[in-house]
Amino acid sequence: MVRVSNPLAELFVPLRFVARDGFARAANLRDLGRLVEQLGARARAAGDDPERLDALIAAAHRFDAEVDAARVAAGREVLQVLGTLIPLPPELAAAATVPQSGGERGAPPPRGPGGASSPRAAAAVSPRGGDPGPQPFRLTPPESKPARQTRAAATGSRKAKAGPKAADSGGGEEGSGRSRIGVPAFAKELLGQPLEGCSGVGPQLAAAFGKKGLHTVGDVLYNLPRGYQDRRRLATIRELVPGAKGLVLVQVVDAKEIFIPRARKKMLRVTVEDPSGRMVLTFFRYWASTLKRLAPGKRFFAWGDVKLFGGQKQIAHPDLEEVEEQEGGAASLGLNAGRIVPVYRGMDELGQGRIRSLARQLLDERVEVLPEILPPGLLAERGLISEPEALRSLHFPGQDADVEALLAGASPGHRRLAYVELLLLSVGLALKARGIQVEPGHRFDTSPKRIAQALEVLPFEPTGAQQRAIEAIAADMASPSPMNRLLQGDVGSGKTAVALVACLLAVQDGRQAALMAPTELLAEQHHRSFAKLLEGRGIEVALLATGRGQRELNHARRRLASGEARIAIGTHALVSEGSAFQELGLVVIDEQHRFGVEQRAELIGKGLRPDVLVMTATPIPRTLSLVLHGELTQTVIDELPPGRTPIATKVVSSKGREKVYEQIQRQLGEGRQAYVVYPLIEESEHSDLEDATRGLAALRERFPDKRLELLHGRMKSEERDRVMEAFRAGAIDLLVSTTVVEVGVDVPNASAMVVEHAERFGLSQLHQLRGRVGRGAAKSFCFLIDHGGEGRARERLRVMEESNDGFRIAAADLEIRGPGEFLGTRQAGLPELDFADLSRDARLLEQARADAFALVRRDPDLADPAHRLLKREVFERFATRMSLAQVG
């Protein structure tokens, strides 16, 4: 009879929480292993079965180590083992049972006798094809196919950092899925042999590697490790430190299976020893042949996380490598012990030892055929190692290698591959810039008199930064080479005023100007602003926006084609086939990162090589800007107009929303206005995000005496105009909106903003949204409502509390999310970087850019034989994206 006071009953509360709704909260429970260790010690002292307690503790630690669907399976295992020690409440007993409808995602494969997977499952993951060479002795069967698919999907949704990271104790990183493999074009020719033709790789093994994206010799050599384990120090059992990883050479004393009735399966407990003492190795998933392999007297190198259970050291699911005995009993070190060991993403199913062995074989046989792509002087000047040396050092670091540098992606091998990648990109940008410069453009009259006339339309004195930007643009426009300039400026820095002056310089010289904006709301605001400032000056401004109706659009197009309209402002309607200019001389693209390369090119193609000014209010870190716009000259407006007040920003949990509403109530009571921004328009069955329509209803109840309206991008332009005009005029107190207000909306009386589900936004987008307030003299507030709890999301949002500097926020955003998510995953024109990390390799990028532009200045057509491979590689990678054919 089980004691009511069993300390293990204290586990029921956290396990109820995590097991509810099919383990929906599995990711929210941390340090279960530590809790079970503490309670297990008390249960052991009270007389509970020590072996079952060890099994429970090991299962709890495995739960902590797993992710996603595999964590669900581990959670069920914890409940099953716990059920052998103490009766489970009905809801936990039900949660411990695997659903019968096709099995559970993430559950281990079906077991045969003795806990092994079925022969069919074993055959599916044991491709043959010759001797794979030395590899660790894998005792853990792979996950089921649904588990692999679930885990691969989860891994793919995470941001992939360019640098490696420390790997887990099981010999591989968590997650699987295909790694990005950046085989250079010159290496594809030399290393293009299919793996099936390599020694020891038969059809089945080649097919298995192919599923991981590894088809050729080059794929394997350029599939860099995603982590490293420092196994250089061989310890004795006595020297192993609980709570740390360790490598030990042990001999098997005995191996026995322990049946767990409640779980209806067995675990394997292996006692091992060395001259200093004994310890235990435990396995909850293992093959039927494991007992034969772990025969008494066999010796193995064992690596893994050392725990202390019941006063005895233990490693659960160690990475083992069988010892090759030498004369005199000496143990020969293989690929997996006594060295810094590489870990490859997604290779646990095939075995880390198998991919290590193949990488070693191919390095020895093929890597020396790679030619040197870099000009000889650059190798010495930049202190770079060769390509073969880099690949060797990354797959099998030397005994004196710096592990921290390897893990950070900052080793000499990483530096070599990253530099080459950045140099190739920069050479492409330098060639593109040269192609732009050699084409003739229009030479505008931007004399001081013309500039002064243009500045007369502004109702304020430009800031110093605006004045410098205008002078730089005027100098570009006066040159016979077409202008191609990027104008960056933080929210509210006055880029639109600079763009207006540039447009007037073009118009005064007899040309037309076009400004393309990403949304109709922003285009309409630009049109309204330009038309008001140019009223009475005889300069017609046409608005081309499909949302205003076909009749108005056709009228604007006729005025533009006839030359009566001198400035055109619009969205994608500007680039449509029906839109034509009489003589387009200047193109301005606002929030340029929201347009694809093709759209920008189509608008430029409406004129005869017009000058181009691209603008962004999303501060772009210099490294990313050099990659995206390295062919552009760049200007930053780093000064805000007088009268702009800093915005007080506060991150608040969803539970603290009422205090935020009290602050909003005070702002509205003082006659000011506010925004509440939601990420969605309507409620979705597939999302738990707050939506704007439900939010509007709730806010009307909370602020019954205030005037509220809804604004979103699906509204017809007339309705949207009506709402925005009413908000500008002060007829709306609280505007409930989606992110349609992110750019361009200017209401100086709005002094407060609330952003729901702020954890779902990028920092740069939050900074853009925040910029809608603080545009007047009153102190302004931005409240970021975090629905994600006290996790990493909350820490990320703290950056918004600490700074109003858009460039600092953008740098943090780039480091956290990576360039793809920073700009939006569909951003056209963003090159794939396999080895370089823009947040890590800023200095390397500056060096590569300087070297590339100097090289193109010396050899504009890359005609020097020393540049032959370099030129070929650049054109292979970037000719289409950068339109380099014209300068080839």
SESE-435993 format. One record per residue (C-alpha): residue in one letter; x, y, z. Coordinates in steps of 0.05 Angstrom, whole numbers, padded with zeros to 5 digits, always signed. Each point is the difference from the previous one (the first is absolute). Layout:
// SESE-435993
aXYZ/...
//
This chain:
// SESE-435993
m+00000+00000+00000/v+00029+00068-00021/r+00010+00051+00053/v-00045+00061-00007/s+00059+00043+00021/n+00045-00024-00057/p+00042+00060-00019/l-00008-00017-00074/a-00073+00022+00006/e+00028+00071-00002/l+00012-00012-00074/f-00074-00004-00015/v-00011+00076-00001/p+00054+00018-00053/l-00016-00063-00040/r-00074+00017-00001/f+00018+00068-00028/v+00046-00027-00054/a-00044-00060-00020/r-00064+00039-00010/d-00028+00003-00071/g+00047-00053-00027/f+00063+00030+00030/a-00014+00068-00032/r+00044+00033+00053/a+00058-00047-00004/a+00048+00056-00018/n-00019+00040+00062/l+00027-00049+00052/r+00074+00007+00016/d+00049-00035+00046/l-00045-00060+00012/g+00062-00043+00007/r+00025+00041+00059/l-00068-00003+00035/v-00005-00075-00010/e+00071-00009+00027/q-00019+00037+00064/l-00065-00038+00010/g+00033-00065-00021/a+00052+00007+00055/r-00056+00006+00051/a-00038-00059-00031/r+00064-00041+00001/a+00010+00014+00074/a-00072-00021+00012/g+00014-00068-00032/d-00025+00007-00073/d+00031-00045-00053/p+00068+00032-00017/e+00003-00028-00071/r-00068+00028-00018/l+00018+00066+00032/d+00063+00002-00044/a-00044-00014-00060/l-00047+00057+00019/i+00057+00049+00010/a+00031-00018-00067/a-00067+00007-00035/a-00010+00069+00032/h+00069+00024-00024/r-00016-00026-00069/f-00064+00041+00002/d+00041+00062+00015/a+00047-00015-00058/e-00053-00012-00053/v-00039+00049-00041/d-00068+00003-00035/a-00032-00068-00015/a+00058-00039+00030/r-00012+00036+00065/v-00073-00024-00001/a+00023-00072-00007/a+00050+00011+00057/g-00056+00030+00043/r-00042-00063-00009/e+00060-00042+00019/v+00009+00040+00064/l-00073-00014+00017/q+00007-00074-00017/v+00061-00010+00044/l-00031+00042+00056/g-00061-00047-00004/t+00044-00059+00019/l+00017+00036+00066/i-00065+00033+00020/p-00072-00004-00024/l-00015+00056-00049/p-00063+00043+00003/p-00049-00019-00056/e+00017+00060-00044/l+00075-00014+00004/a-00011-00075-00012/a-00039+00019-00063/a+00054+00048-00022/a+00053-00055+00008/t-00034-00041-00054/v+00022+00010-00072/p-00061+00017-00045/q-00020-00060-00042/s-00019+00038-00064/g+00062-00013-00040/g+00050+00010+00056/e+00027+00063+00030/r+00042+00052-00035/g+00068-00004+00031/a-00010-00069+00033/p+00056-00051-00005/p-00007-00054-00053/p-00037-00065+00015/r+00039-00047+00044/g+00016-00071-00010/p+00019-00047+00056/g+00050+00029+00048/g-00018+00071-00017/a+00031+00000-00069/s-00033+00031-00060/s-00032-00047-00049/p+00044-00031-00054/r-00036+00041-00053/a+00015+00064+00036/a+00072-00021+00009/a+00008-00014-00074/a-00028+00068-00018/v+00055+00036+00037/s+00059-00047-00010/p+00023+00013-00072/r+00056-00044-00021/g+00053+00013-00051/g+00068-00023+00022/d+00039+00012+00063/p-00018+00070+00027/g+00065+00002+00039/p+00008+00017+00074/q-00063+00028+00031/p-00031+00005+00069/f-00040-00059+00024/r-00072+00025-00006/l-00045-00033+00051/t-00059+00047-00010/p-00049-00016-00057/p-00021+00059-00042/e-00066+00037+00008/s-00060-00022-00040/k-00013+00035-00066/p-00055+00044+00028/a+00046+00022+00055/r+00055+00016-00049/q-00048+00040-00043/t-00026+00038+00060/r+00069+00014+00026/a+00026+00021-00069/a-00058+00048-00008/a+00013+00030+00068/t+00074+00007-00014/g-00014+00032-00067/s-00044+00053+00032/r+00056+00023+00044/k+00050+00050-00022/a+00063-00035-00026/k+00061+00035+00026/a+00061+00000-00045/g+00047-00019+00057/p+00000-00069+00033/k-00022-00013+00071/a+00015-00050+00053/a-00032-00067-00014/d-00040-00044+00047/s+00026-00059+00038/g-00031-00051-00047/g+00050+00015-00054/g-00043+00048-00040/e-00038+00065+00004/e-00073-00001+00015/g-00042-00001-00062/s+00013-00025-00069/g-00015+00024-00070/r+00043+00021-00057/s+00059+00046+00013/r+00015+00054-00050/i+00059-00022-00043/g+00037+00054-00037/v+00044-00037-00049/p+00037+00051-00042/a-00009-00006-00076/f+00075-00015-00010/a-00005-00056+00051/k-00062-00030-00030/e+00039-00019-00063/l+00058-00030+00038/l-00040-00031+00056/g-00062-00019-00038/q+00009-00075+00004/p-00063-00035+00027/l+00009-00031+00069/e-00021-00068-00026/g+00065-00004-00039/c+00042+00011+00063/s+00034-00056+00038/g-00047-00030+00053/v-00063+00035-00025/g-00051-00046-00031/p-00068+00017-00031/q-00038-00003+00066/l+00049+00043+00038/a+00005+00050-00057/a-00077+00005-00001/a+00000+00011+00075/f+00051+00056-00007/g-00040+00028-00058/k-00060+00009+00045/k+00043+00046+00041/g+00020+00041-00060/l+00068-00033-00009/h+00006-00027-00071/t+00072+00014-00020/v+00070+00004+00029/g-00005+00075+00002/d-00065-00003+00039/v+00034-00039+00055/l+00062+00044+00003/y-00039+00065+00001/n-00052-00025+00049/l+00035+00031+00059/p-00009-00025+00071/r-00053+00037+00039/g+00033-00013+00067/y+00062-00028+00033/q+00012-00042+00062/d+00067+00005+00036/r+00017-00072+00014/r+00075+00011+00006/r+00005-00015+00074/l-00008-00073+00020/a-00022-00005+00073/t-00006-00057+00049/i-00068-00017+00030/r+00024+00031+00065/e+00017+00065-00036/l-00067+00007-00035/v-00038+00061+00026/p-00076-00007+00008/g-00037+00053-00039/a+00054+00004-00054/k+00017-00039-00063/g+00057-00049+00002/l+00039-00052-00039/v+00021-00064+00035/l+00031-00067-00022/v-00040-00056+00034/q-00008-00075-00001/v-00068-00034+00003/v-00012-00038+00065/d-00072-00022-00015/a-00061+00023-00039/k-00071-00017+00021/e-00069+00018-00023/i-00050+00025+00051/f-00073-00008-00016/i-00046+00058+00018/p-00070-00031+00006/r-00040+00064-00003/a+00038+00025-00062/r-00002-00070-00030/k+00071+00004-00024/k+00071-00011+00023/m+00058+00045+00015/l+00073-00020-00005/r+00047+00010+00059/v+00074-00011-00014/t+00052-00001+00056/v+00069+00021-00023/e+00067+00011+00035/d+00070+00025-00006/p+00057-00004+00051/s-00029+00058+00039/g-00070-00027+00012/r-00068-00019-00030/m-00058+00038-00032/v-00065-00014-00037/l-00021+00012-00072/t-00076-00001-00012/f-00041-00006-00064/f-00075+00006-00010/r+00004-00011-00075/y+00046-00053-00028/w+00007-00055-00052/a-00010-00073+00012/s+00073-00012-00016/t+00023+00049+00053/l+00010-00054+00054/k+00046-00039-00045/r+00041+00062-00017/l+00006+00019+00074/a+00028-00066+00021/p+00040-00003+00065/g+00073+00015-00011/k-00011+00046-00061/r+00031+00069+00004/f-00031+00065-00024/f+00013+00074+00000/a-00063+00030+00032/w-00020+00073-00007/g-00060+00036+00028/d-00032+00040+00057/v+00021-00027+00067/k-00053-00003+00054/l+00001-00024+00072/f-00058-00048+00015/g-00003-00035+00067/g+00072+00017+00014/q+00024-00032-00064/k+00024+00035-00063/q-00042-00014-00061/i-00005+00020-00074/a-00066-00008-00035/h+00005-00017-00075/p+00075+00011-00006/d+00036+00006-00066/l+00043-00063-00002/e+00058-00021-00044/e+00026-00070+00004/v+00075-00004+00014/e+00047-00029-00052/e+00047-00039+00043/q+00075+00007-00013/e+00059-00039+00025/g+00011+00006+00074/g-00074+00018+00012/a+00008+00072-00024/a-00063+00033-00027/s+00003+00031-00069/l-00037+00067-00005/g-00050+00003-00058/l-00037+00058-00031/n-00046+00009+00060/a+00046+00002+00060/g+00062+00037+00022/r-00012+00058-00047/i-00046+00059-00015/v-00058-00038-00032/p-00045+00032-00054/v-00075-00006+00005/y-00043+00004-00063/r-00072+00023-00001/g-00052-00052-00018/m+00049-00059+00000/d-00021-00037+00063/e-00042-00049-00039/l+00058-00021-00043/g+00049+00006+00056/q+00048+00057+00014/g+00058-00049-00006/r-00021-00020-00070/i+00001+00072-00026/r+00066+00014+00037/s+00031-00061-00032/l-00023+00019-00070/a+00023+00073+00009/r+00069-00025+00022/q+00005-00047-00059/l-00020+00054-00051/l+00046+00052+00031/d+00059-00047-00007/e-00017-00020-00071/r-00029+00062-00034/v+00010+00067+00035/e+00070+00014-00027/v-00028+00006-00071/l-00033+00067+00017/p+00035+00059-00035/e+00013+00067+00033/i-00054+00049-00021/l+00029+00061+00035/p+00053+00044-00031/p+00067-00018+00032/g+00010+00068+00034/l-00066-00004+00038/l+00018-00065+00035/a+00061+00031+00032/e-00029+00069+00010/r-00061-00026+00038/g+00036-00058+00034/l-00046-00053-00029/i+00010-00074-00003/s-00014-00040-00064/e-00067-00032-00017/p+00026-00071+00013/e+00030+00021+00067/a-00066+00034+00019/l-00042-00062-00014/r+00048-00046+00037/s+00001+00045+00061/l-00075+00006+00002/h-00016-00074-00007/f+00057-00025+00044/p+00031+00056+00042/g+00071-00010+00024/q+00016-00017+00072/d+00020+00072+00013/a-00062+00031-00032/d-00039+00053+00038/v-00068-00032+00016/e-00032+00066+00018/a+00020+00029-00068/l-00028-00061-00035/l-00066+00004+00038/a-00005+00075-00016/g+00015-00010-00074/a+00063+00041+00007/s+00055-00051-00013/p+00050+00010-00057/g-00040-00050-00041/h-00065+00037+00011/r+00035+00066-00015/r+00027-00026-00067/l-00067-00025-00025/a-00038+00062+00024/y+00051+00047-00031/v-00004-00034-00068/e-00076+00003+00002/l+00000+00074+00018/l+00054+00016-00051/l-00039-00033-00056/l-00063+00039+00019/s+00039+00065+00004/v+00033-00011-00067/g-00069-00010-00030/l-00024+00065+00032/a+00063+00037-00025/l-00013-00025-00071/k-00073+00021+00006/a+00020+00069+00024/r+00049+00006-00058/g-00055-00020-00050/i-00045+00054+00028/q+00054+00052-00004/v+00020-00013-00072/e-00071+00009-00026/p-00015+00072-00018/g-00052+00037+00042/h-00029+00070+00001/r+00042+00056+00028/f-00046+00043+00041/d+00009+00074+00016/t+00006-00001+00076/s+00032+00068+00008/p-00007+00036+00067/k-00055+00042-00031/r-00040-00062-00019/i+00010-00031+00068/a-00023+00065+00034/q-00063+00001-00043/a-00016-00072+00019/l+00011+00014+00074/e-00050+00058-00003/v-00058-00049+00002/l+00019-00028+00068/p-00035+00035+00058/f+00059-00012+00046/e+00075+00005+00001/p+00033-00067-00018/t+00042-00033+00054/g+00074-00006-00010/a-00008-00073-00019/q-00054+00016-00051/q+00043+00055-00030/r+00059-00048-00008/a-00046-00052-00033/i-00027+00052-00049/e+00070+00023-00018/a+00023-00072-00012/i-00062-00015-00044/a+00010+00065-00039/a+00073-00018-00014/d-00022-00068-00025/m-00054+00030-00045/a+00050+00050-00029/s+00046-00057-00021/p-00007-00032-00070/s-00001-00069+00034/p-00069-00020+00025/m-00011+00009+00074/n-00011-00064+00039/r-00005+00022+00073/l-00030-00031+00063/l-00029+00050+00050/q-00009-00029+00070/g-00032+00036+00057/d-00034-00018+00065/v-00074+00009+00010/g-00018+00074-00006/s+00069+00023-00024/g-00029+00037-00060/k+00017-00044-00060/t-00064+00021-00036/a+00021+00073+00000/v+00067-00020-00031/a-00036-00041-00053/l-00045+00059-00017/v+00061+00045-00011/a+00031-00053-00046/c-00065-00005-00039/l-00002+00076-00009/l+00072+00001-00025/a-00021-00050-00054/v-00064+00039-00017/q+00037+00066-00005/d+00046-00032-00051/g-00058-00020-00044/r-00006-00073+00022/q-00053-00039+00037/a+00008-00034+00068/a-00034-00062+00028/l-00006-00022+00073/m-00022-00072+00013/a-00027-00019+00069/p-00016-00070+00026/t-00071+00014+00023/e-00057+00043-00026/l-00006+00032+00068/l+00072+00025-00003/a-00007+00020-00074/e-00062+00040+00016/q+00035+00034+00058/h+00060+00018-00044/h-00047+00027-00054/r-00038+00042+00051/s+00065+00028+00028/f+00031+00015-00068/a-00063+00031-00028/k-00008+00046+00061/l+00072+00024-00002/l-00002+00012-00075/e-00068+00033-00002/g+00001+00062-00044/r+00069-00016-00030/g-00026-00030-00065/i+00028-00070+00012/e-00053-00054-00006/v+00007-00062+00043/a-00036-00063-00025/l-00022-00057+00045/l+00001-00070-00031/a-00035-00049+00046/t-00046-00057-00022/g-00042+00007+00063/r-00026+00068-00023/g-00038-00030-00058/q+00016-00012-00073/r-00028+00067-00023/e+00046+00041+00045/l+00059-00045-00016/n-00010+00008-00075/h-00006+00076+00007/a+00066+00003+00039/r+00034-00043-00052/r-00022+00046-00057/r+00026+00061+00037/l+00065-00035+00013/a+00011-00025-00071/s-00015+00069-00029/g+00050+00033+00046/e-00052+00044+00034/a+00013-00036+00066/r+00073+00010+00019/i+00003-00043+00062/a-00033-00069+00007/i-00012-00033+00067/g-00028-00070+00004/t+00006-00072+00018/h+00010-00059-00048/a-00046+00036-00049/l+00061+00041-00020/v+00034-00060-00030/s-00062-00029-00035/e-00002-00003-00076/g-00051+00057-00005/s+00044+00050+00036/a+00048+00041-00044/f+00041+00062+00009/q+00018+00055-00049/e+00071+00008+00026/l+00015-00035+00067/g+00064+00028+00030/l-00003-00020+00074/v-00027-00062+00035/v-00010+00001+00076/i-00018-00066+00033/d-00025+00005+00072/e+00008-00058+00048/q+00038-00033-00056/h+00009-00067+00036/r-00074-00013-00010/f+00008-00003-00075/g+00032-00055-00041/v+00059+00011-00046/e-00045-00009-00061/q-00049+00054+00023/r+00056+00050+00012/a+00030-00016-00069/e-00068+00007-00034/l-00010+00070+00027/i+00071+00021-00018/g-00013-00028-00070/k-00056+00051-00010/g+00054+00052-00014/l+00066+00005-00036/r+00048-00018+00057/p-00031+00046+00052/d+00035+00018+00065/v-00022-00045+00057/l-00009+00018+00073/v-00023-00057+00046/m-00022+00015+00070/t-00015-00039+00063/a-00024+00018+00069/t+00020-00069+00023/p+00072+00011+00024/i+00043-00054-00031/p+00065-00019+00035/r+00060+00017-00042/t+00019-00072-00012/l-00068-00018-00028/s-00003+00065-00039/l+00066-00016-00034/v-00026-00068-00020/l-00067+00024-00026/h+00022+00067-00029/g+00075-00004-00007/e-00004+00031-00069/l-00036+00062+00027/t+00030+00061+00030/q-00031+00009+00069/t-00023+00059+00041/v-00027-00003+00071/i-00044+00054+00031/d+00023-00008+00072/e-00035+00061+00030/l-00073+00009+00020/p-00036+00066-00012/p-00009+00045+00061/g-00062-00012+00041/r+00001-00076-00004/t-00004-00029+00070/p+00028-00068+00022/i-00053-00054+00007/a-00006-00035+00067/t-00006-00075-00016/k-00024-00053+00049/v-00006-00076-00009/v-00062-00025+00037/s-00028-00070+00008/s-00070-00012-00025/k-00022-00005+00073/g+00021+00072+00011/r-00042+00028-00057/e-00049+00037+00046/k+00056+00045+00026/v+00017+00016-00072/y-00072+00019-00013/e+00001+00046+00060/q+00058+00037-00031/i-00036+00003-00067/q-00061+00027+00036/r+00042+00057+00029/q+00029+00017-00068/l-00069+00001-00032/g-00026+00041+00058/e+00053+00053-00014/g-00027+00006-00072/r+00052-00043-00034/q-00009-00061-00044/a+00026-00072+00000/y+00011-00062-00042/v-00012-00072+00017/v+00034-00047-00050/y-00017-00073-00011/p+00036-00050-00045/l-00064-00028-00032/i-00065+00028-00027/e-00048-00056+00018/e+00002-00060+00047/s+00032-00061-00030/e-00012-00072+00021/h+00074-00013-00009/s+00027+00057+00042/d-00003+00023+00072/l+00017+00071-00018/e-00046+00056+00021/d-00036+00027-00061/a-00019+00071-00016/t-00075-00011-00009/r-00009-00034+00068/g+00048+00051+00030/l-00044+00057-00025/a-00061-00030+00033/a+00037-00010+00067/l+00029+00070-00002/r-00067+00032-00014/e-00024-00032+00065/r+00061+00024+00037/f-00004+00071-00027/p-00075+00010-00009/d+00004+00076-00002/k+00055+00003-00053/r-00003-00001-00076/l+00033-00063-00029/e+00009-00024-00072/l+00033-00058-00036/l+00053+00007-00054/h+00030-00057-00041/g+00029-00013-00069/r-00061-00037-00028/m-00044+00062+00004/k-00017+00037-00064/s+00043+00061-00010/e-00059+00048+00009/e-00017-00031+00068/r+00072+00000+00021/d+00007+00073-00020/r-00062+00017+00040/v+00026-00034+00063/m+00070+00030-00006/e-00026+00069-00014/a-00046-00004+00060/f+00058-00023+00044/r+00044+00057-00025/a-00056+00050+00013/g-00009-00026+00071/a-00069-00029-00013/i+00026-00069+00023/d+00030-00009+00069/l+00026-00071-00006/l+00020-00032-00066/v-00001-00076+00001/s+00044-00023-00057/t+00042-00054-00031/t+00072+00014-00022/v-00026+00042-00058/v+00020+00060+00043/e+00072-00025+00003/v+00028+00052-00049/g-00017+00070-00019/v-00059+00016+00045/d+00011+00068+00032/v-00048+00024+00054/p+00037+00046+00049/n-00056-00002+00051/a+00007-00076+00009/s+00041-00010+00063/a-00010-00073+00019/m+00003-00068-00034/v-00016-00070+00023/v+00027-00059-00040/e-00034-00067+00015/h+00042-00064-00008/a+00063+00041-00004/e+00041-00064+00007/r-00023-00020-00071/f+00031+00062-00033/g+00072+00014-00019/l+00034+00055+00039/s+00008+00043-00061/q-00074-00005-00017/l-00017+00018+00072/h+00045+00060-00006/q-00036+00021-00064/l-00068-00007+00035/r+00025+00039+00060/g+00020+00056-00046/r-00074+00016-00012/v+00000+00035+00068/g+00048+00051+00027/r-00011+00044-00062/g-00024+00059+00041/a+00025+00038+00061/a-00038-00042+00052/k+00035-00056+00037/s-00018-00065-00035/f-00006-00073+00022/c+00004-00068-00033/f-00025-00062+00036/l+00022-00068-00027/i-00048-00054+00024/d+00037-00065+00005/h-00042-00064-00001/g+00061-00045+00001/g+00017-00001+00074/e+00068+00011+00033/g+00043-00032-00054/r+00049+00021-00053/a-00054+00040-00035/r-00005+00045+00061/e+00075+00010+00002/r+00000+00017-00074/l-00053+00052+00011/r+00042+00033+00054/v+00042+00030-00056/m-00060+00043-00017/e-00004+00026+00071/e+00074+00017+00001/s+00007+00038-00065/n-00035+00046-00049/d+00059-00006-00048/g-00025-00036-00062/f+00070-00021-00022/r+00016-00032+00067/i-00067-00036-00001/a+00011-00023-00071/a+00069-00028+00019/a-00032-00039+00057/d-00056-00024-00045/l+00049-00024-00053/e+00040-00038+00052/i-00062-00033+00031/r-00039-00017-00063/g+00051-00003-00056/p-00004+00038-00066/g-00055-00041-00032/e-00051+00012+00055/f+00026+00071+00012/l-00021+00020-00070/g-00056-00050-00009/t+00014-00071-00025/r-00023+00017-00070/q+00045+00060-00008/a+00023+00000-00073/g+00073+00012-00012/l+00025-00026+00067/p+00058-00048-00016/e+00007-00067+00034/l+00060+00001+00046/d+00021-00070+00020/f+00063+00016+00039/a+00000+00074+00018/d-00042+00029+00057/l-00015+00073-00009/s-00006+00013+00075/r+00066-00035+00013/d+00042+00016-00061/a-00008+00076-00005/r+00074+00014-00003/l+00012-00057-00049/l-00054+00029-00046/e+00034+00069+00002/q+00066-00032-00019/a-00031-00042-00055/r-00037+00060-00028/a+00063+00044-00001/d+00039-00056-00034/a-00055-00012-00052/f-00009+00072-00020/a+00076+00010-00004/l+00006-00062-00043/v-00055+00023-00048/r+00032+00069-00005/r+00066-00032-00021/d-00031-00052-00046/p-00071+00024-00020/d-00015-00060-00043/l+00037-00051+00043/a+00042-00017-00061/d+00063-00018+00039/p+00012-00076-00002/a+00008+00002+00076/h-00073+00023+00004/r-00028-00053-00047/l-00030-00046+00053/l-00023+00058+00042/k-00037+00031-00059/r-00032-00066-00018/e-00024-00012+00071/v-00030+00070+00005/f-00039-00008-00064/e-00023-00070+00019/r-00028+00027+00065/f-00024+00070-00014/a-00006+00015-00075/t-00075-00007-00002/r-00015+00033+00067/m+00046+00059-00014/s-00010+00006-00075/l+00075-00006-00011/a-00003-00023-00073/q+00007+00071-00024/v+00069+00007+00031/g+00026-00070-00013/
//
